[in-house]
Amino acid sequence: MTRIPHETSGEPNPLRVLGLDQLRRRTSMKWRTHPEDVLPLWVAEMDVPLAEPVVRAVTAALETGDTGYPAGTAYAEALAAFAAERWDWDGLAVRRTAIVPDVMLGVVEMLKLVTGHGDAVIVNPPVYPPFHAFVTHLDRRIVQAPLGADGRLDLAVLEEAFRQAVEGGRRAAHLLCSPHNPTGTVHTREELSAVAALAERYGVRVVADEIHAPLVVGGTGFVPYLSVPGAERGLSLMSASKAWNLAGLKAALAIAGPGAAADLARMPEEVGHGPSHVAVIAHTAALRDGVTWLDALLAGLDANRHLLADLLAEHLPAVRYRPGDATYLAWLDCRALGLGDDPADVFLRRGRVALTSGPPFGTGGAGHARLNLATSPEVLTEGVRRMAAAAA
């Protein structure tokens, strides 16, 4: 398994490049949802400049007017090469991929293929709120299999959820978040193999959201779900979006295991009309040529994880924080502060710092808040200072 280096070959830490004055010129959701006096540490946008290879690729496309409809397999080929180099996984077959508009819309299309109206979708709360919203909007039932107290998959709870989900001969899917958002947990090969075995035993189809896969640090290795024994009928969604800050450039890849190729082939052709051609160019450039930038980012994120732990220990020792091995999101247990079910609301009103509210993450979310630490150390420090003032 390839380990993520902390030496960055001279590439500057992207988190230390932009100041607040530059960031406040942005017009995206992170910087326009709240008034200017609010420090935004909430939605998953990073305070970084784009990687130069991405800028060059997009600029070249605009200069040549290459702004038509997406075509070809360059994105899938780039991801396959990245997976082989980064995760020692050579099982990403380009022929078993399809371009989709983004990961969550890809999830919807995959769930349509393997479940029907009223069927169950198992999720592992606390988990990314759109898992609940998109599944419910799709007219599927949510069955919860909460994470254990250690923030990891509870296989006994998961098995019971699988059993309930398929009662009466109904179809069911497990929407797996890997790495997990919001805890930053990286599922092990043993855990994923156990999930695959349970899925086969109960006839549950696994759809893995692996959007945070490139954002794993240190000695922990990311394990693609489709790489484990028994996962041949699984489906995965991947994207360069989160790791290279490309949320506004919509494109993702749906990937099928060998036993799910026929399912993916049934996806309507029009789904592939939704992604942006320019986005595909950007994502391809990131995966092919943006790895040095990514390594610099990962080193900066790792430093911020340790900084956040130190800041909380000093200013908010009652807050429990277990640094995750992936994502740039911190899951904060604020229950000991006595701020109620939604401490993020208190931090916003009293401290003018925006975090993501915990309750929408489902079971285990009350009394918690999610903090985006993909910012400068100075902004992170000021954010914790404001939180401490709000809690005082």
N, C-alpha and C positions, 0 to 999 in steps of 0.2 A: 504494500500500500504506500503510495506516495505521501510523504509528510509535507506539510505546509511550512516553508521556511519563514523565519523572522528577519533574515537578512534580505534586503530589497535591492541590491545592486545599484544603489544610487538613486533609485526612483523616490521622489518625495512622498511623504505621507499625504494622501489626498485630503485627509481630514483637517490638515493644518494649512491649507492653501487659501481658503476663502474666509473673509471676515463677514460679520453680521451686516455691514452696509451693503456688501455685494449680494449676500443671500436675500436680503429684503427686497431686492429688485425682481426677484423671481415671482411669477404669477401663477404658480401651481398651487394645488390644494394645501400643501403644508404651510405656505406663506400667505395665503389669502383667506383662510377659513376664520382666523381669529384677528382681533385688532393688533396694531403694530406693537403695542406694549407687551404683548404675550410672547413668551419664548416658546416656540413650537418644538416639542420633543415627542411627537405622537406618531403620525402616519409614516409609513415605510418609504420615505424619501431620504436620501443621504445628502449631507452638506458637503458635496465634493464637486470638482470640475469633472467633465467627461474625460475618459481615457483618450489620449491623443490618437491612437489607431481608429477609434470610433469617430472622432471628429473628422479625421481625414477621409474616411470612407463615406460618411454622410455628405460632407462638402463636395467630394468628387461626384457623387450621385446627383446633387443639386446642380452642379456646374454643367453636367452633361444632360440634364433633363431626364435622368433615369428615375422617374417618379410614377411609373405605371403600375401594373399588377404584378404580384409576386409569382415567380416561376423557379423551377429547378430544385436541387437538393443541397445547395451549398451550406445552408444552415444546419441541416442534419449531418452533413459530412464534418462540419466544424465541431459540432457537439460530440460526435463519435470519436474524433481525434482527441478532444479535450478529455472525454471520459476514459479513454485508453491511457492517456498520459497521467491524468490526475488521480483516477480511482482504480487503475489497473483493470479496467473493465472493457473487454473487446466485444461484448455481446450486444452493443447498440447497433442493430442492423438498419441501415438507411432505408431499405425497402419496407421496413415495418414502422415507418414514421409518417406523420402528416402535420402540416402547418395548420395551427389554429390561432384565433385572434389573440388570446391570452390564456393563462393557466386556468383561471376559474371558468371561463367560457368553454375551454377544453374539457374541464371536469364535467360540466353540464352535458356536453356531447357524449362523453364516455359513459356517464350514468344513463343516458337515454339508450345507449346500445345494450347495456347489460341488466337494466331494471325496467319496470313498467310503473304506471300510475299506482300509487298507494303502496308500492314496495318500500322496504326499509333500507336506509343508509346508515351504517354505524359510524359514529365519530368518537373521538377521544378528547373530551373536554378536560380542562380549559383549552379551547382551540380557536383559531382564526375565525372571527364572527361570520364572514361570508359563507363558511361551510354550512352554518345553520340557515342563513338567508337564501342562498342559491338552491339548496336542497328542498327547502320548504316551498319556494316559488315553483320548483319543478314538480310539485305534487308528489313528493316522496316523504315517507315517515322518517323522522330522526330517532335513532336508537342510540342512547349514550353508553359508552364504555369508558368511564373516567380514568384518567391517569392515576397511578398510585401516589402515595404520599411522597415518594422519592422523585416524582415527576416523570416516571418511566411507564411504559405500557404495562398494564396489569393483565397478564395472560388469562388468569382465571375469570376475571370480569369480562374480558373480551370474548372468551368462549361462551359465557352465558348470554352475552349480547348476540352473538352469532346464532345461538340456539333459538332465542326468541325471534330473531329477525326472519328465520326461514320457516317458522311454524306454519302449518297449513300448506306447505309446499310452495310458499312464495319465494320469488327471487330476492336477492339482497346483495348489497355492495358495502365494502368497507372503504371509506374515504380516509386514507392514511396521510397524515401530515409528516413529512420526512425530509429534512430535519423538522422538529416540531416548533410551531409558532403558537404560543409565545414563549415557551420555556427554554428554547435553544437546545433541547435534548437531541442527541444524535443516536438513533436506534442502532444497536449492534447487529452483526451478522446473525448471532444466535437468536436475538429477539425477532428479527425479520423472518428468519427461517421458521420460527415457531408460528408467526402470523400466517405464513404461506401454508404450513401444515394444517392449521385450523381452518383456513379458508377452503382448502381442498376437502377437508373432512365434512364441512357443512355446506359446501357448494356456494360459498360467498365469493364474489368477484372483488378483487382489491384494485382500487384506483388510487395511485400514489401521487400526491402533490409534492414534487421535489424541487420546487422553485428556489429554495435556499441552499441547495446542494453545494454550490461553489463556495459558500460562506462558512466553511468549517476550518477551525484553527488548531494549531499545536499538534500533539501526537494523536489526536482522534482522527480516524479515517471515516469518510462518508462511504456508506454501502448502498449502491443502487438497489431498489427493491427487486428489480427484474434480474439481478445477478445472483439471487439466492436460490437454493434448491427448492423446487415446488412452486416457484412463482411464474411458471411458464404461461399461465392464463391471466397474468396481471397486466395492468395498463398503467402508464406513467405519464405525467406532464412535467416538462422541464422548460426552462427559459433562462436567458442571460439577464433578464429584467432586474432582479433584485441585486445581484452581485455587481453589476456595472451601472446601476441607477438609470435604467432605461424604461421606467414605467410609462412614460409618455410616448414611447415608440413601441407600439403593440405588436407582439409576435411571440409565439411559443410553439413547442413541438409536442405532439402526442406520440407516444412510443408504445408499441405492443410487444409483449412477450411472444414466443413462437406459437403458443396455444391460443393467442388472442388476435392473430393476424386477420382472421376472417371477420372478427368483430370490427376491427379498425377499418377494414375494407368496406364495411357497410355505412361508414360515416358519409353523410350527404356531401356531394362535391361543393355545394355552395358554402359550406363552413370554411373552406380554404380561401374563399374570396374576402374574408374579413380582415386578415392580417395586412399590415402595411408593408409594401415592398421596401420602402426606405428603412423601416424597422428591421426587416429581415437582413438587410445589408449591415445595419448597425450591430445587431446581435452576432452575426457571423464574424464581423471584424473583432468584436470583443473576445469571442472564444478563440479565434485564431491568433490574434496579435496583442491581446490585452492582458496576458497572464502576469507580466511583470508589474503592471499597474495593480492587478488584483492582489498580488502578494504584498505590495506596499500597503494596500488598504487593510488586508488581514492583520498585518503587524500593528497598524494603527488601531484597529478595532480591539485587538487583544489588550493593548495598552489601556484603552478606554474601559474595558471590562474591569481591569484591576483598579483603575482610578475610581470608577463608580463604587466598587466595593469599599475602597478606603474612604471615600467621601461619605458614604452612608454610615460607615462605622463611626465616623467622627461627628456627623451632624444629625443623623437619624438612626441611631443604633437600634431602635425598636423595629425598623423595617428589615424583613428577612429577604435576602437576595442570594440566590445560588447561581453564579455565572455559568451560562450555558457554553457548549462547545461549538455552537453554530448560530447563525443569524446575527443581526446587529440590534436585537431587541432584548430588553431586560424585563423579566417578570418579577414585580415587586409585591411582596406580601405585606400589606400595610395595616393588617387587622389590629395589631397591638397599638396603633396610634389612636384608635377610637374615632375614626372619621366616617364610620358608616360603611355601607355596601359599595359606595362609589367615591373612593378617596380622590380620584382624578378630578372630580367636580370641585372638591375643596381646594386642591392645588391650583386649579384654574381661577376660581373666584377670589381666593385669598392671596395667592402667590403669583398669579399671572404667568403660570407655566402650564403648558398643555401636554398632558399625557393621554394615553388611550384608556378609556374606562374598562374595568375588569368584568362587570356583570354580563355584557354581551358575549363573552367567551364561553358562557355556559357554566355547568357545574364546576365549582372551584374558582369561579371568577370574582365572586363577591368579596369585597375588602381588598382587592388587588388592583394594580394598575400596570400598564405596559409602557416602558420608557424606551425611546429610540436613542441609542447611544452613538449613532453614526454622525457625529458632529465634532467640533473642535474640543480639546480639553477645557478651554476657557468657557465655552458655552455649557458644557456638561457641568462644570463646577458651579457656574451661576445658576443652572437649573436646580441643582441639589440645594443650594443656598436658599432659593426661593421656596422650595418644598419644605425645608426646615422652618422657615419663617411662617409658612401657612399652617404648619402643624403645631406651632408653639401655642 
